[in-house]
Amino acid sequence: MVHWSVYLFIPLALALVAGVLLLGLFNFAAGGSPQRSQRLMQLRVLFQFLALILVMVTIYAMGR
């Protein structure tokens, strides 16, 4: 059985990925700072990694 918090954390992690992606797109469209774009890309990759880990742990836990 999967703990209830998984149903909270996975959508939260995916929302963080989408939010940072949108911030990066808005920054790019507005001609914002390249350093800010780079930092947002790094955050997006980090959040994607965390979301992937959460999904994999959930799949593993559901199989047990």
Secondary structure, DSSP 8 states (H G I E B T S, - for coil): ---TTHHHHHHHHHHHHHHHHHHHHHHHHTT--HHHHHHHHHHHHHHHHHHHHHHHHHHHHHH-
